[in-house]
Amino acid sequence: MTKRWQAKRWLEFIRNGDAPELSKIDNMRLFRFAYLLLLCLAAAAEAQNSPPATTKTTVFAGGCFWCIQPAFDKAPGVLKTTVGYCGGTEPNPTYALVGSEKTNYRESIQITYDPGKISYEQLLDIYWKQIDPTQSDGQFTDVGPSYRAAIFYGSDEEKKVAETSKEKLAHSGKFKKPIVTEILPAMKFYPAEEYHQKYYQQNPEHFEAFEHGSGRVSFQKKNWGDKP
């Protein structure tokens, strides 16, 4: 029996004259209490179902955008992820155009998140575990300009946090080679075609085969233990 149901029943009893024998004043007080309780419960339900008042977005490039999406989808506080293209200037890029390696676009992911539940720094921690930060010509077996890793910052504060995070990784001793992932100013992000979105859900067998075949999974296990 929920509080909402109880409140409604009391209102019905009072309106129909079926409430327990109480004075007129007590009945009015009870009616007001039940009515206010319903309003409070309705407001609480609306607040619970409504999106956070403040959300932020950020964009990372990390090689094949299929492969970096799952980890962010699982992260508490991440509200939405969209794979696409960032870093170029041609309007409305397509997968074929970006894959031609004749543009500056990189396969990327746009992350919408609740900063009250997950910080930009925590998103960077997830990001580093999805890529090889020592590789400059692409990511794993995906080689070419469109597969180069990058952090696209949207403000001076994000730039500062990204640089600090990169420096922290460089001094961690985790990698013997230099950390070469670029930190670049944000540019317009274009969502990729629908068949690329949540590819790991749409084509799980092909995704798993590709992810393992690229060397990404073995690299993650070697450097971070269990797959992040």
Buried (B, 14 or more C-beta within 10 A) or exposed (E): EEEBEEBBBBBEBBEEEEBEEEEEEEBEEBBEEBBEBBEEBEEEEEEEEEEEEEEBBBBBBBBBBBBBBBBBBEBEBBBEBBBBBBBBEBEEBBBEBBBEEEBBBBBBBBBBBBBEEBBBEBBBBBBBBBBBBBBBEBBBEBBBBBBBBBBBBBEEEBBEBBEEBBEBBBEEEEBEEEBBBBBBEBBEBBEBEEEBBBBBEEBEEEBEEBBEEBBBBEBBEEBEEEBB
